[in-house]
Amino acid sequence: MKLVLAEKPSVAKTLSAVLNANKREDGFFIGGGYIVTWAVGHLVEFARADEYDPKFAKWRYADLPIIPKEWKYNVAKDKKKQLKIISDLMNRADVNTVICATDDGREGELIFRLIYE
């Protein structure tokens, strides 16, 4: 089974029609050997600077640049459900391929990579 990850629901709907993944489930379409799901923009976001150190809550020129040794991420509360759906789909035993179908360019690539990782 191939999992296709689109950047937004409207693109996933179009892709699912082309791929004959016509059965609608909660957060994805399935059929024809494909599962088509979607992000809703940025599901995973970079943590705020003050989450690394409280002193960064107030910006000071002397503290810049702030480059963490290890990056932290957050999931928007209203997007946790869709990220869980995608995670569960990626970990299904019958999924052997994940296809990035986000927008081409840096932003789409970032959306896909943060979800994938």
Biopython code that builds the backbone (N, CA, C, O; Angstrom):
import numpy as np
from Bio.PDB.StructureBuilder import StructureBuilder

atoms = [
    (1, "MET", "N", (0.856, -1.171, 0.000)),
    (1, "MET", "CA", (0.000, 0.000, 0.000)),
    (1, "MET", "C", (0.900, 1.231, 0.000)),
    (1, "MET", "O", (1.912, 1.273, 0.700)),
    (2, "LYS", "N", (0.526, 2.214, -0.779)),
    (2, "LYS", "CA", (1.276, 3.463, -0.871)),
    (2, "LYS", "C", (0.502, 4.563, -0.157)),
    (2, "LYS", "O", (-0.692, 4.752, -0.389)),
    (3, "LEU", "N", (1.202, 5.284, 0.714)),
    (3, "LEU", "CA", (0.618, 6.397, 1.450)),
    (3, "LEU", "C", (1.050, 7.689, 0.780)),
    (3, "LEU", "O", (2.244, 7.940, 0.619)),
    (4, "VAL", "N", (0.087, 8.507, 0.389)),
    (4, "VAL", "CA", (0.350, 9.790, -0.262)),
    (4, "VAL", "C", (-0.028, 10.889, 0.721)),
    (4, "VAL", "O", (-1.151, 10.925, 1.224)),
    (5, "LEU", "N", (0.920, 11.787, 0.990)),
    (5, "LEU", "CA", (0.678, 12.886, 1.924)),
    (5, "LEU", "C", (0.628, 14.205, 1.173)),
    (5, "LEU", "O", (1.640, 14.686, 0.663)),
    (6, "ALA", "N", (-0.560, 14.779, 1.111)),
    (6, "ALA", "CA", (-0.762, 16.076, 0.467)),
    (6, "ALA", "C", (-0.699, 17.175, 1.527)),
    (6, "ALA", "O", (-0.790, 16.904, 2.724)),
    (7, "GLU", "N", (-0.543, 18.415, 1.071)),
    (7, "GLU", "CA", (-0.411, 19.530, 1.995)),
    (7, "GLU", "C", (-1.749, 20.007, 2.541)),
    (7, "GLU", "O", (-1.824, 20.543, 3.646)),
    (8, "LYS", "N", (-2.806, 19.808, 1.756)),
    (8, "LYS", "CA", (-4.118, 20.292, 2.195)),
    (8, "LYS", "C", (-5.215, 19.361, 1.692)),
    (8, "LYS", "O", (-5.013, 18.631, 0.721)),
    (9, "PRO", "N", (-6.373, 19.383, 2.346)),
    (9, "PRO", "CA", (-7.455, 18.467, 1.994)),
    (9, "PRO", "C", (-7.920, 18.566, 0.545)),
    (9, "PRO", "O", (-8.235, 17.541, -0.060)),
    (10, "SER", "N", (-7.972, 19.755, -0.025)),
    (10, "SER", "CA", (-8.453, 19.897, -1.401)),
    (10, "SER", "C", (-7.540, 19.174, -2.390)),
    (10, "SER", "O", (-8.017, 18.578, -3.355)),
    (11, "VAL", "N", (-6.242, 19.225, -2.155)),
    (11, "VAL", "CA", (-5.287, 18.524, -3.030)),
    (11, "VAL", "C", (-5.423, 17.018, -2.830)),
    (11, "VAL", "O", (-5.367, 16.257, -3.796)),
    (12, "ALA", "N", (-5.599, 16.587, -1.591)),
    (12, "ALA", "CA", (-5.782, 15.164, -1.318)),
    (12, "ALA", "C", (-7.021, 14.624, -2.024)),
    (12, "ALA", "O", (-7.012, 13.509, -2.546)),
    (13, "LYS", "N", (-8.072, 15.412, -2.036)),
    (13, "LYS", "CA", (-9.307, 14.989, -2.707)),
    (13, "LYS", "C", (-9.075, 14.805, -4.207)),
    (13, "LYS", "O", (-9.539, 13.826, -4.793)),
    (14, "THR", "N", (-8.369, 15.731, -4.817)),
    (14, "THR", "CA", (-8.062, 15.631, -6.244)),
    (14, "THR", "C", (-7.175, 14.423, -6.525)),
    (14, "THR", "O", (-7.429, 13.671, -7.466)),
    (15, "LEU", "N", (-6.135, 14.233, -5.713)),
    (15, "LEU", "CA", (-5.242, 13.090, -5.892)),
    (15, "LEU", "C", (-5.982, 11.768, -5.707)),
    (15, "LEU", "O", (-5.759, 10.814, -6.452)),
    (16, "SER", "N", (-6.858, 11.719, -4.716)),
    (16, "SER", "CA", (-7.585, 10.475, -4.459)),
    (16, "SER", "C", (-8.479, 10.103, -5.639)),
    (16, "SER", "O", (-8.645, 8.921, -5.941)),
    (17, "ALA", "N", (-9.047, 11.090, -6.297)),
    (17, "ALA", "CA", (-9.886, 10.817, -7.469)),
    (17, "ALA", "C", (-9.053, 10.217, -8.595)),
    (17, "ALA", "O", (-9.487, 9.273, -9.256)),
    (18, "VAL", "N", (-7.873, 10.753, -8.814)),
    (18, "VAL", "CA", (-6.976, 10.263, -9.876)),
    (18, "VAL", "C", (-6.468, 8.859, -9.552)),
    (18, "VAL", "O", (-6.308, 8.031, -10.449)),
    (19, "LEU", "N", (-6.217, 8.594, -8.271)),
    (19, "LEU", "CA", (-5.648, 7.312, -7.854)),
    (19, "LEU", "C", (-6.710, 6.257, -7.531)),
    (19, "LEU", "O", (-6.370, 5.150, -7.114)),
    (20, "ASN", "N", (-7.978, 6.584, -7.719)),
    (20, "ASN", "CA", (-9.095, 5.687, -7.411)),
    (20, "ASN", "C", (-9.143, 5.297, -5.931)),
    (20, "ASN", "O", (-9.564, 4.193, -5.585)),
    (21, "ALA", "N", (-8.711, 6.205, -5.075)),
    (21, "ALA", "CA", (-8.831, 6.007, -3.633)),
    (21, "ALA", "C", (-10.125, 6.698, -3.221)),
    (21, "ALA", "O", (-10.107, 7.773, -2.620)),
    (22, "ASN", "N", (-11.234, 6.070, -3.550)),
    (22, "ASN", "CA", (-12.544, 6.721, -3.452)),
    (22, "ASN", "C", (-13.296, 6.514, -2.138)),
    (22, "ASN", "O", (-14.329, 7.147, -1.918)),
    (23, "LYS", "N", (-12.802, 5.649, -1.274)),
    (23, "LYS", "CA", (-13.485, 5.410, -0.006)),
    (23, "LYS", "C", (-12.989, 6.432, 1.020)),
    (23, "LYS", "O", (-11.795, 6.486, 1.317)),
    (24, "ARG", "N", (-13.884, 7.223, 1.547)),
    (24, "ARG", "CA", (-13.543, 8.274, 2.516)),
    (24, "ARG", "C", (-13.575, 7.709, 3.926)),
    (24, "ARG", "O", (-14.556, 7.097, 4.349)),
    (25, "GLU", "N", (-12.488, 7.927, 4.637)),
    (25, "GLU", "CA", (-12.389, 7.566, 6.048)),
    (25, "GLU", "C", (-12.147, 8.855, 6.838)),
    (25, "GLU", "O", (-12.123, 9.941, 6.259)),
    (26, "ASP", "N", (-11.970, 8.740, 8.132)),
    (26, "ASP", "CA", (-11.723, 9.913, 8.966)),
    (26, "ASP", "C", (-10.268, 10.370, 8.772)),
    (26, "ASP", "O", (-9.349, 9.782, 9.342)),
    (27, "GLY", "N", (-10.069, 11.411, 7.973)),
    (27, "GLY", "CA", (-8.737, 11.972, 7.768)),
    (27, "GLY", "C", (-7.982, 11.425, 6.579)),
    (27, "GLY", "O", (-6.819, 11.778, 6.385)),
    (28, "PHE", "N", (-8.599, 10.574, 5.772)),
    (28, "PHE", "CA", (-7.911, 10.034, 4.590)),
    (28, "PHE", "C", (-8.899, 9.378, 3.633)),
    (28, "PHE", "O", (-10.053, 9.114, 3.973)),
    (29, "PHE", "N", (-8.403, 9.125, 2.426)),
    (29, "PHE", "CA", (-9.122, 8.363, 1.408)),
    (29, "PHE", "C", (-8.332, 7.081, 1.185)),
    (29, "PHE", "O", (-7.114, 7.064, 1.360)),
    (30, "ILE", "N", (-9.026, 5.992, 0.794)),
    (30, "ILE", "CA", (-8.346, 4.725, 0.561)),
    (30, "ILE", "C", (-8.964, 4.008, -0.622)),
    (30, "ILE", "O", (-10.165, 4.115, -0.871)),
    (31, "GLY", "N", (-8.131, 3.274, -1.354)),
    (31, "GLY", "CA", (-8.587, 2.471, -2.480)),
    (31, "GLY", "C", (-7.535, 2.409, -3.570)),
    (31, "GLY", "O", (-6.653, 3.265, -3.648)),
    (32, "GLY", "N", (-7.633, 1.394, -4.406)),
    (32, "GLY", "CA", (-6.725, 1.263, -5.534)),
    (32, "GLY", "C", (-5.272, 1.086, -5.147)),
    (32, "GLY", "O", (-4.382, 1.399, -5.938)),
    (33, "GLY", "N", (-5.014, 0.591, -3.946)),
    (33, "GLY", "CA", (-3.636, 0.402, -3.484)),
    (33, "GLY", "C", (-3.014, 1.655, -2.876)),
    (33, "GLY", "O", (-1.816, 1.690, -2.594)),
    (34, "TYR", "N", (-3.832, 2.675, -2.680)),
    (34, "TYR", "CA", (-3.338, 3.949, -2.134)),
    (34, "TYR", "C", (-4.143, 4.378, -0.912)),
    (34, "TYR", "O", (-5.334, 4.094, -0.782)),
    (35, "ILE", "N", (-3.447, 5.064, -0.034)),
    (35, "ILE", "CA", (-4.081, 5.818, 1.046)),
    (35, "ILE", "C", (-3.641, 7.259, 0.820)),
    (35, "ILE", "O", (-2.445, 7.537, 0.726)),
    (36, "VAL", "N", (-4.589, 8.162, 0.734)),
    (36, "VAL", "CA", (-4.275, 9.572, 0.504)),
    (36, "VAL", "C", (-4.727, 10.367, 1.717)),
    (36, "VAL", "O", (-5.905, 10.359, 2.074)),
    (37, "THR", "N", (-3.792, 11.047, 2.341)),
    (37, "THR", "CA", (-4.095, 11.856, 3.514)),
    (37, "THR", "C", (-3.517, 13.251, 3.323)),
    (37, "THR", "O", (-2.918, 13.547, 2.289)),
    (38, "TRP", "N", (-3.697, 14.098, 4.318)),
    (38, "TRP", "CA", (-3.291, 15.489, 4.151)),
    (38, "TRP", "C", (-2.843, 16.109, 5.458)),
    (38, "TRP", "O", (-3.253, 15.712, 6.548)),
    (39, "ALA", "N", (-1.990, 17.093, 5.299)),
    (39, "ALA", "CA", (-1.670, 18.001, 6.398)),
    (39, "ALA", "C", (-2.707, 19.119, 6.323)),
    (39, "ALA", "O", (-3.513, 19.175, 5.394)),
    (40, "VAL", "N", (-2.674, 19.978, 7.284)),
    (40, "VAL", "CA", (-3.516, 21.170, 7.253)),
    (40, "VAL", "C", (-2.536, 22.317, 7.485)),
    (40, "VAL", "O", (-2.530, 22.955, 8.538)),
    (41, "GLY", "N", (-1.710, 22.558, 6.473)),
    (41, "GLY", "CA", (-0.622, 23.510, 6.657)),
    (41, "GLY", "C", (0.415, 22.901, 7.580)),
    (41, "GLY", "O", (0.714, 21.711, 7.484)),
    (42, "HIS", "N", (0.957, 23.698, 8.462)),
    (42, "HIS", "CA", (2.003, 23.239, 9.386)),
    (42, "HIS", "C", (1.385, 22.523, 10.574)),
    (42, "HIS", "O", (0.838, 23.160, 11.474)),
    (43, "LEU", "N", (1.474, 21.199, 10.575)),
    (43, "LEU", "CA", (1.006, 20.426, 11.724)),
    (43, "LEU", "C", (2.048, 20.467, 12.828)),
    (43, "LEU", "O", (1.711, 20.468, 14.012)),
    (44, "VAL", "N", (3.309, 20.501, 12.437)),
    (44, "VAL", "CA", (4.425, 20.526, 13.371)),
    (44, "VAL", "C", (5.117, 21.875, 13.219)),
    (44, "VAL", "O", (5.441, 22.301, 12.111)),
    (45, "GLU", "N", (5.337, 22.539, 14.352)),
    (45, "GLU", "CA", (5.935, 23.877, 14.337)),
    (45, "GLU", "C", (7.199, 23.886, 15.187)),
    (45, "GLU", "O", (7.355, 23.061, 16.086)),
    (46, "PHE", "N", (8.087, 24.811, 14.902)),
    (46, "PHE", "CA", (9.256, 24.992, 15.754)),
    (46, "PHE", "C", (8.825, 25.540, 17.108)),
    (46, "PHE", "O", (7.905, 26.354, 17.187)),
    (47, "ALA", "N", (9.483, 25.098, 18.164)),
    (47, "ALA", "CA", (9.205, 25.605, 19.502)),
    (47, "ALA", "C", (9.625, 27.071, 19.599)),
    (47, "ALA", "O", (10.537, 27.517, 18.903)),
    (48, "ARG", "N", (8.945, 27.806, 20.472)),
    (48, "ARG", "CA", (9.308, 29.203, 20.706)),
    (48, "ARG", "C", (10.669, 29.269, 21.401)),
    (48, "ARG", "O", (11.074, 28.326, 22.082)),
    (49, "ALA", "N", (11.353, 30.367, 21.226)),
    (49, "ALA", "CA", (12.690, 30.528, 21.801)),
    (49, "ALA", "C", (12.683, 30.355, 23.314)),
    (49, "ALA", "O", (13.615, 29.770, 23.867)),
    (50, "ASP", "N", (11.651, 30.851, 23.996)),
    (50, "ASP", "CA", (11.619, 30.751, 25.452)),
    (50, "ASP", "C", (11.387, 29.325, 25.961)),
    (50, "ASP", "O", (11.504, 29.070, 27.159)),
    (51, "GLU", "N", (11.064, 28.411, 25.070)),
    (51, "GLU", "CA", (10.943, 27.012, 25.458)),
    (51, "GLU", "C", (12.311, 26.353, 25.585)),
    (51, "GLU", "O", (12.442, 25.288, 26.189)),
    (52, "TYR", "N", (13.315, 26.984, 25.019)),
    (52, "TYR", "CA", (14.693, 26.513, 25.175)),
    (52, "TYR", "C", (15.319, 27.090, 26.441)),
    (52, "TYR", "O", (16.041, 26.407, 27.167)),
    (53, "ASP", "N", (15.028, 28.342, 26.680)),
    (53, "ASP", "CA", (15.565, 29.020, 27.858)),
    (53, "ASP", "C", (14.651, 30.209, 28.154)),
    (53, "ASP", "O", (14.393, 31.021, 27.266)),
    (54, "PRO", "N", (14.159, 30.320, 29.392)),
    (54, "PRO", "CA", (13.243, 31.425, 29.726)),
    (54, "PRO", "C", (13.812, 32.818, 29.448)),
    (54, "PRO", "O", (13.054, 33.766, 29.245)),
    (55, "LYS", "N", (15.130, 32.945, 29.437)),
    (55, "LYS", "CA", (15.717, 34.265, 29.176)),
    (55, "LYS", "C", (15.417, 34.750, 27.763)),
    (55, "LYS", "O", (15.526, 35.944, 27.482)),
    (56, "PHE", "N", (15.042, 33.836, 26.869)),
    (56, "PHE", "CA", (14.735, 34.222, 25.487)),
    (56, "PHE", "C", (13.299, 34.710, 25.317)),
    (56, "PHE", "O", (12.877, 35.021, 24.203)),
    (57, "ALA", "N", (12.551, 34.779, 26.410)),
    (57, "ALA", "CA", (11.166, 35.275, 26.324)),
    (57, "ALA", "C", (11.153, 36.730, 25.876)),
    (57, "ALA", "O", (10.231, 37.172, 25.190)),
    (58, "LYS", "N", (12.170, 37.457, 26.264)),
    (58, "LYS", "CA", (12.317, 38.840, 25.822)),
    (58, "LYS", "C", (13.548, 38.898, 24.922)),
    (58, "LYS", "O", (14.653, 38.546, 25.334)),
    (59, "TRP", "N", (13.336, 39.348, 23.692)),
    (59, "TRP", "CA", (14.416, 39.369, 22.719)),
    (59, "TRP", "C", (15.457, 40.422, 23.063)),
    (59, "TRP", "O", (15.141, 41.570, 23.375)),
    (60, "ARG", "N", (16.730, 39.982, 22.994)),
    (60, "ARG", "CA", (17.850, 40.901, 23.176)),
    (60, "ARG", "C", (18.863, 40.626, 22.075)),
    (60, "ARG", "O", (19.156, 39.477, 21.746)),
    (61, "TYR", "N", (19.379, 41.689, 21.524)),
    (61, "TYR", "CA", (20.352, 41.568, 20.444)),
    (61, "TYR", "C", (21.555, 40.723, 20.880)),
    (61, "TYR", "O", (22.109, 39.971, 20.079)),
    (62, "ALA", "N", (21.951, 40.846, 22.131)),
    (62, "ALA", "CA", (23.113, 40.130, 22.649)),
    (62, "ALA", "C", (22.915, 38.608, 22.643)),
    (62, "ALA", "O", (23.894, 37.863, 22.628)),
    (63, "ASP", "N", (21.678, 38.144, 22.654)),
    (63, "ASP", "CA", (21.392, 36.704, 22.666)),
    (63, "ASP", "C", (21.395, 36.072, 21.274)),
    (63, "ASP", "O", (21.370, 34.848, 21.149)),
    (64, "LEU", "N", (21.424, 36.897, 20.235)),
    (64, "LEU", "CA", (21.340, 36.385, 18.871)),
    (64, "LEU", "C", (22.712, 36.000, 18.330)),
    (64, "LEU", "O", (23.698, 36.642, 18.693)),
    (65, "PRO", "N", (22.818, 35.014, 17.504)),
    (65, "PRO", "CA", (21.714, 34.156, 17.052)),
    (65, "PRO", "C", (21.402, 33.066, 18.081)),
    (65, "PRO", "O", (22.278, 32.619, 18.821)),
    (66, "ILE", "N", (20.163, 32.661, 18.108)),
    (66, "ILE", "CA", (19.743, 31.564, 18.973)),
    (66, "ILE", "C", (19.737, 30.307, 18.105)),
    (66, "ILE", "O", (18.862, 30.128, 17.258)),
    (67, "ILE", "N", (20.708, 29.456, 18.324)),
    (67, "ILE", "CA", (20.820, 28.226, 17.533)),
    (67, "ILE", "C", (20.864, 27.052, 18.504)),
    (67, "ILE", "O", (21.903, 26.781, 19.106)),
    (68, "PRO", "N", (19.755, 26.364, 18.656)),
    (68, "PRO", "CA", (19.711, 25.248, 19.603)),
    (68, "PRO", "C", (20.585, 24.079, 19.161)),
    (68, "PRO", "O", (20.778, 23.845, 17.968)),
    (69, "LYS", "N", (21.106, 23.356, 20.138)),
    (69, "LYS", "CA", (21.875, 22.145, 19.826)),
    (69, "LYS", "C", (20.948, 21.060, 19.302)),
    (69, "LYS", "O", (21.302, 20.279, 18.418)),
    (70, "GLU", "N", (19.754, 21.035, 19.872)),
    (70, "GLU", "CA", (18.738, 20.074, 19.439)),
    (70, "GLU", "C", (17.419, 20.827, 19.294)),
    (70, "GLU", "O", (16.984, 21.507, 20.222)),
    (71, "TRP", "N", (16.787, 20.705, 18.134)),
    (71, "TRP", "CA", (15.553, 21.443, 17.862)),
    (71, "TRP", "C", (14.377, 20.805, 18.581)),
    (71, "TRP", "O", (14.287, 19.582, 18.692)),
    (72, "LYS", "N", (13.478, 21.650, 19.067)),
    (72, "LYS", "CA", (12.234, 21.196, 19.699)),
    (72, "LYS", "C", (11.073, 21.586, 18.796)),
    (72, "LYS", "O", (11.129, 22.583, 18.076)),
    (73, "TYR", "N", (10.021, 20.778, 18.851)),
    (73, "TYR", "CA", (8.852, 21.010, 18.009)),
    (73, "TYR", "C", (7.584, 20.927, 18.841)),
    (73, "TYR", "O", (7.560, 20.309, 19.905)),
    (74, "ASN", "N", (6.545, 21.553, 18.344)),
    (74, "ASN", "CA", (5.222, 21.503, 18.962)),
    (74, "ASN", "C", (4.193, 21.167, 17.895)),
    (74, "ASN", "O", (4.405, 21.374, 16.700)),
    (75, "VAL", "N", (3.086, 20.647, 18.366)),
    (75, "VAL", "CA", (1.954, 20.376, 17.481)),
    (75, "VAL", "C", (0.823, 21.294, 17.914)),
    (75, "VAL", "O", (0.456, 21.332, 19.089)),
    (76, "ALA", "N", (0.277, 22.029, 16.964)),
    (76, "ALA", "CA", (-0.858, 22.903, 17.273)),
    (76, "ALA", "C", (-2.007, 22.064, 17.825)),
    (76, "ALA", "O", (-2.309, 21.001, 17.283)),
    (77, "LYS", "N", (-2.646, 22.526, 18.890)),
    (77, "LYS", "CA", (-3.714, 21.760, 19.555)),
    (77, "LYS", "C", (-4.827, 21.368, 18.598)),
    (77, "LYS", "O", (-5.352, 20.257, 18.668)),
    (78, "ASP", "N", (-5.186, 22.278, 17.705)),
    (78, "ASP", "CA", (-6.289, 21.991, 16.787)),
    (78, "ASP", "C", (-5.884, 21.067, 15.636)),
    (78, "ASP", "O", (-6.717, 20.721, 14.798)),
    (79, "LYS", "N", (-4.602, 20.664, 15.590)),
    (79, "LYS", "CA", (-4.126, 19.802, 14.503)),
    (79, "LYS", "C", (-3.608, 18.458, 14.992)),
    (79, "LYS", "O", (-3.127, 17.648, 14.199)),
    (80, "LYS", "N", (-3.704, 18.217, 16.298)),
    (80, "LYS", "CA", (-3.195, 16.966, 16.859)),
    (80, "LYS", "C", (-3.897, 15.736, 16.290)),
    (80, "LYS", "O", (-3.264, 14.709, 16.047)),
    (81, "LYS", "N", (-5.192, 15.844, 16.081)),
    (81, "LYS", "CA", (-5.956, 14.694, 15.575)),
    (81, "LYS", "C", (-5.450, 14.264, 14.201)),
    (81, "LYS", "O", (-5.247, 13.074, 13.961)),
    (82, "GLN", "N", (-5.244, 15.230, 13.293)),
    (82, "GLN", "CA", (-4.799, 14.874, 11.949)),
    (82, "GLN", "C", (-3.371, 14.328, 11.963)),
    (82, "GLN", "O", (-3.055, 13.418, 11.197)),
    (83, "LEU", "N", (-2.509, 14.866, 12.819)),
    (83, "LEU", "CA", (-1.149, 14.341, 12.915)),
    (83, "LEU", "C", (-1.170, 12.905, 13.434)),
    (83, "LEU", "O", (-0.383, 12.072, 12.983)),
    (84, "LYS", "N", (-2.058, 12.612, 14.373)),
    (84, "LYS", "CA", (-2.189, 11.239, 14.886)),
    (84, "LYS", "C", (-2.667, 10.302, 13.787)),
    (84, "LYS", "O", (-2.187, 9.174, 13.679)),
    (85, "ILE", "N", (-3.605, 10.762, 12.977)),
    (85, "ILE", "CA", (-4.094, 9.946, 11.859)),
    (85, "ILE", "C", (-2.945, 9.642, 10.905)),
    (85, "ILE", "O", (-2.757, 8.494, 10.501)),
    (86, "ILE", "N", (-2.176, 10.668, 10.544)),
    (86, "ILE", "CA", (-1.051, 10.473, 9.623)),
    (86, "ILE", "C", (-0.022, 9.528, 10.224)),
    (86, "ILE", "O", (0.473, 8.632, 9.540)),
    (87, "SER", "N", (0.305, 9.721, 11.499)),
    (87, "SER", "CA", (1.275, 8.855, 12.172)),
    (87, "SER", "C", (0.812, 7.402, 12.169)),
    (87, "SER", "O", (1.593, 6.495, 11.883)),
    (88, "ASP", "N", (-0.451, 7.188, 12.487)),
    (88, "ASP", "CA", (-0.999, 5.826, 12.480)),
    (88, "ASP", "C", (-0.933, 5.218, 11.082)),
    (88, "ASP", "O", (-0.620, 4.037, 10.929)),
    (89, "LEU", "N", (-1.230, 6.027, 10.059)),
    (89, "LEU", "CA", (-1.172, 5.524, 8.686)),
    (89, "LEU", "C", (0.253, 5.165, 8.289)),
    (89, "LEU", "O", (0.480, 4.138, 7.650)),
    (90, "MET", "N", (1.215, 6.007, 8.664)),
    (90, "MET", "CA", (2.621, 5.729, 8.333)),
    (90, "MET", "C", (3.113, 4.447, 8.993)),
    (90, "MET", "O", (4.015, 3.786, 8.478)),
    (91, "ASN", "N", (2.527, 4.100, 10.124)),
    (91, "ASN", "CA", (2.965, 2.918, 10.865)),
    (91, "ASN", "C", (2.129, 1.672, 10.601)),
    (91, "ASN", "O", (2.325, 0.639, 11.242)),
    (92, "ARG", "N", (1.197, 1.770, 9.658)),
    (92, "ARG", "CA", (0.416, 0.582, 9.297)),
    (92, "ARG", "C", (1.332, -0.480, 8.689)),
    (92, "ARG", "O", (2.253, -0.161, 7.938)),
    (93, "ALA", "N", (1.073, -1.725, 9.017)),
    (93, "ALA", "CA", (1.901, -2.827, 8.523)),
    (93, "ALA", "C", (1.845, -2.954, 6.999)),
    (93, "ALA", "O", (2.809, -3.409, 6.383)),
    (94, "ASP", "N", (0.723, -2.555, 6.386)),
    (94, "ASP", "CA", (0.588, -2.716, 4.941)),
    (94, "ASP", "C", (1.104, -1.516, 4.144)),
    (94, "ASP", "O", (1.070, -1.545, 2.914)),
    (95, "VAL", "N", (1.572, -0.479, 4.803)),
    (95, "VAL", "CA", (2.140, 0.688, 4.098)),
    (95, "VAL", "C", (3.636, 0.463, 3.916)),
    (95, "VAL", "O", (4.381, 0.349, 4.889)),
    (96, "ASN", "N", (4.065, 0.399, 2.657)),
    (96, "ASN", "CA", (5.483, 0.177, 2.367)),
    (96, "ASN", "C", (6.138, 1.352, 1.651)),
    (96, "ASN", "O", (7.348, 1.347, 1.428)),
    (97, "THR", "N", (5.348, 2.357, 1.292)),
    (97, "THR", "CA", (5.864, 3.520, 0.585)),
    (97, "THR", "C", (5.137, 4.763, 1.071)),
    (97, "THR", "O", (3.917, 4.756, 1.233)),
    (98, "VAL", "N", (5.898, 5.836, 1.305)),
    (98, "VAL", "CA", (5.311, 7.133, 1.650)),
    (98, "VAL", "C", (5.705, 8.103, 0.546)),
    (98, "VAL", "O", (6.887, 8.273, 0.248)),
    (99, "ILE", "N", (4.704, 8.738, -0.057)),
    (99, "ILE", "CA", (4.928, 9.651, -1.175)),
    (99, "ILE", "C", (4.645, 11.083, -0.726)),
    (99, "ILE", "O", (3.568, 11.388, -0.214)),
    (100, "CYS", "N", (5.626, 11.949, -0.927)),
    (100, "CYS", "CA", (5.477, 13.369, -0.597)),
    (100, "CYS", "C", (4.735, 14.046, -1.744)),
    (100, "CYS", "O", (5.247, 14.128, -2.861)),
    (101, "ALA", "N", (3.537, 14.525, -1.467)),
    (101, "ALA", "CA", (2.736, 15.230, -2.476)),
    (101, "ALA", "C", (2.379, 16.630, -1.975)),
    (101, "ALA", "O", (1.341, 17.188, -2.331)),
    (102, "THR", "N", (3.261, 17.181, -1.141)),
    (102, "THR", "CA", (3.060, 18.552, -0.685)),
    (102, "THR", "C", (3.491, 19.495, -1.804)),
    (102, "THR", "O", (4.058, 19.058, -2.806)),
    (103, "ASP", "N", (3.222, 20.782, -1.632)),
    (103, "ASP", "CA", (3.623, 21.768, -2.639)),
    (103, "ASP", "C", (5.131, 21.701, -2.840)),
    (103, "ASP", "O", (5.888, 21.473, -1.897)),
    (104, "ASP", "N", (5.556, 21.904, -4.098)),
    (104, "ASP", "CA", (6.993, 21.924, -4.332)),
    (104, "ASP", "C", (7.559, 23.233, -3.795)),
    (104, "ASP", "O", (6.883, 24.262, -3.812)),
    (105, "GLY", "N", (8.759, 23.195, -3.335)),
    (105, "GLY", "CA", (9.378, 24.365, -2.729)),
    (105, "GLY", "C", (9.696, 24.105, -1.268)),
    (105, "GLY", "O", (9.355, 23.058, -0.717)),
    (106, "ARG", "N", (10.347, 25.062, -0.657)),
    (106, "ARG", "CA", (10.828, 24.908, 0.721)),
    (106, "ARG", "C", (9.720, 24.660, 1.723)),
    (106, "ARG", "O", (9.838, 23.789, 2.585)),
    (107, "GLU", "N", (8.651, 25.417, 1.615)),
    (107, "GLU", "CA", (7.577, 25.330, 2.612)),
    (107, "GLU", "C", (6.905, 23.958, 2.582)),
    (107, "GLU", "O", (6.700, 23.339, 3.626)),
    (108, "GLY", "N", (6.564, 23.488, 1.386)),
    (108, "GLY", "CA", (5.939, 22.178, 1.263)),
    (108, "GLY", "C", (6.855, 21.066, 1.724)),
    (108, "GLY", "O", (6.421, 20.119, 2.380)),
    (109, "GLU", "N", (8.130, 21.186, 1.377)),
    (109, "GLU", "CA", (9.119, 20.193, 1.802)),
    (109, "GLU", "C", (9.248, 20.183, 3.323)),
    (109, "GLU", "O", (9.343, 19.114, 3.927)),
    (110, "LEU", "N", (9.253, 21.353, 3.944)),
    (110, "LEU", "CA", (9.355, 21.437, 5.395)),
    (110, "LEU", "C", (8.132, 20.801, 6.059)),
    (110, "LEU", "O", (8.269, 20.054, 7.028)),
    (111, "ILE", "N", (6.955, 21.093, 5.545)),
    (111, "ILE", "CA", (5.734, 20.502, 6.100)),
    (111, "ILE", "C", (5.832, 18.975, 6.075)),
    (111, "ILE", "O", (5.531, 18.313, 7.069)),
    (112, "PHE", "N", (6.255, 18.420, 4.937)),
    (112, "PHE", "CA", (6.368, 16.969, 4.811)),
    (112, "PHE", "C", (7.447, 16.422, 5.754)),
    (112, "PHE", "O", (7.195, 15.468, 6.490)),
    (113, "ARG", "N", (8.626, 17.011, 5.738)),
    (113, "ARG", "CA", (9.757, 16.476, 6.532)),
    (113, "ARG", "C", (9.470, 16.485, 8.028)),
    (113, "ARG", "O", (9.801, 15.528, 8.729)),
    (114, "LEU", "N", (8.862, 17.549, 8.519)),
    (114, "LEU", "CA", (8.580, 17.591, 9.954)),
    (114, "LEU", "C", (7.546, 16.541, 10.351)),
    (114, "LEU", "O", (7.640, 15.959, 11.431)),
    (115, "ILE", "N", (6.578, 16.297, 9.504)),
    (115, "ILE", "CA", (5.595, 15.240, 9.768)),
    (115, "ILE", "C", (6.268, 13.876, 9.685)),
    (115, "ILE", "O", (6.067, 13.027, 10.553)),
    (116, "TYR", "N", (7.060, 13.667, 8.645)),
    (116, "TYR", "CA", (7.717, 12.387, 8.421)),
    (116, "TYR", "C", (8.669, 12.022, 9.571)),
    (116, "TYR", "O", (8.728, 10.873, 10.008)),
    (117, "GLU", "N", (9.396, 13.012, 10.036)),
    (117, "GLU", "CA", (10.342, 12.763, 11.128)),
    (117, "GLU", "C", (9.630, 12.618, 12.451)),
    (117, "GLU", "O", (10.273, 12.404, 13.479)),
]
sb = StructureBuilder()
sb.init_structure("model")
sb.init_model(0)
sb.init_chain("A")
sb.init_seg("    ")
for serial, (resi, resn, name, xyz) in enumerate(atoms, 1):
    if name == "N":
        sb.init_residue(resn, " ", resi, " ")
    sb.init_atom(name, np.array(xyz, "f"), 0.0, 1.0, " ", f" {name:<3s}", serial, name[0])
structure = sb.get_structure()
